[in-house]
Amino acid sequence: MASILVIDDDEQILILLKSMLKRQGHEIVTANNGEEGIKLFRQKPTDLVITDLVMPEKEGIETIIELKKDFPDVKIIAVSGGGINVAENYLDVASDFGADMAFAKPLDSEKFLEGVGKILQQ
C-alpha cells in the first residue's frame, strides 16, 4: 500500500494511528515533532504526511508550510485536539496553508481512514 509519516508529540496517538494504518496495509514511519518529521521526510519522502498541529520544537502549521514549500505535491492531513473551538480554528488555518484534509481529535476512525484512502487515491 502506501508509506505514511505520522507526526505527533503524544505517544498514545502515534501508537493508535500506527496501529490503525498498519491494519490497512500501510507502511508507517513516526516522528515526535515537526523538526524530526521534516528530517525523516527529506531522507525518505512518504506518500502521505499526517501531522498534529500543537507540538513542541516545530508545530504543525510550520511543518505544513515548510513541507509544502520544499515539496509542493506532498499530501498532508492535519489533526488537532486543542479543544473544540481551538481545534476547528487550527484546522481551518492548516487547510489554508496546504493541508489536504483536517480532522479534530478524538478521531472518528471510520471517517479518518476514509479520508486517508481518498487522499491516497488522488
C-alpha atoms as one frame of an Amber mdcrd trajectory, in Angstrom:
protein
   0.000   0.000   0.000   1.259   3.476   0.875   4.051   4.829   3.030   2.804
   7.304   5.645   4.685   9.605   8.020   2.785  10.301  11.253   3.984  13.282
  13.330   2.587  13.742  16.852   4.098  14.502  20.252   1.566  12.251  22.026
   2.966   8.715  22.133  -0.506   7.180  22.570  -1.780   8.918  19.434   1.268
   7.702  17.499   0.610   4.127  18.630  -3.108   4.390  17.801  -2.578   5.873
  14.327   0.258   3.469  13.531  -1.920   0.509  14.517  -4.976   1.739  12.556
  -2.968   2.467   9.430  -0.908  -0.739   9.565  -4.141  -2.759   9.677  -4.985
  -1.080   6.367  -1.690  -2.382   4.958   0.304   0.855   5.054   3.970   1.247
   5.962   4.251   3.725   8.848   7.110   5.973   9.970   6.637   8.117  13.100
   8.129  11.323  14.463   7.594  13.124  17.781   7.672  16.689  16.416   7.735
  18.661  13.184  11.504  19.084  13.128  12.064  15.328  13.328   9.245  14.692
  10.838  10.672  17.051   8.224  14.115  15.472   8.646  12.651  11.984   8.098
  10.627  13.161   5.091  13.735  14.705   3.487  15.617  11.417   3.969  12.823
   9.280   2.513   9.653  11.002   1.246   6.369   9.234   2.003   3.087   9.121
   0.105   1.258  10.965   2.896   2.100  13.034   5.980  -0.281  13.117   8.946
   0.676  15.829  11.421  -0.607  17.091  14.719  -0.797  20.869  14.922   0.190
  21.612  18.521   3.679  20.223  19.225   6.986  21.347  20.739  10.055  22.351
  18.672   8.185  22.816  15.388   4.417  22.899  15.449   2.151  21.588  12.733
   1.425  24.786  10.802   5.169  25.471  10.474   5.691  21.850   9.444   2.989
  22.084   6.764   4.379  25.374   5.412   7.932  24.032   5.206   6.935  20.727
   3.600   4.663  22.429   1.033   7.384  24.972   0.197  10.013  22.306  -0.468
   7.673  19.528  -1.691   4.620  21.225  -3.274   2.942  17.914  -4.192   3.157
  16.380  -0.707  -0.209  15.153   0.599  -0.911  16.243   4.173  -3.613  15.519
   6.742  -3.694  17.770   9.819  -5.099  16.622  13.161  -5.669  18.659  16.301
  -7.176  18.121  19.705  -6.740  21.609  21.135 -10.334  21.859  22.339 -13.416
  22.173  20.115 -13.144  25.840  19.090  -9.367  25.923  19.143  -9.116  22.701
  17.140 -11.500  24.000  14.474  -9.550  27.267  14.166  -6.234  25.430  13.884
  -7.691  23.015  11.378  -9.027  25.861   9.225  -5.600  27.532   9.280  -3.910
  24.212   8.438  -6.115  23.889   5.362  -5.314  27.482   4.386  -1.594  26.643
   4.488  -1.819  23.471   2.426  -3.251  20.570   4.415  -5.399  18.467   2.083
  -7.710  17.393   4.912  -8.093  18.162   8.596  -9.590  16.145  11.451 -10.323
  17.027  15.075  -9.242  14.693  17.870 -10.581  12.435  19.128 -10.622  10.968
  15.659 -13.616   9.220  14.186 -11.595   6.248  12.937 -14.001   5.370  10.132
 -14.092   8.918   8.698 -10.348   9.309   9.217  -9.465   6.093   7.354 -11.916
   7.036   4.607 -10.126  10.395   4.268  -6.724   8.708   4.143  -7.991   6.437
   1.362  -9.372   9.363  -0.651  -6.162  11.376  -0.434  -4.009   8.396  -1.397
  -6.189   7.758  -4.473  -5.745  11.330  -5.748
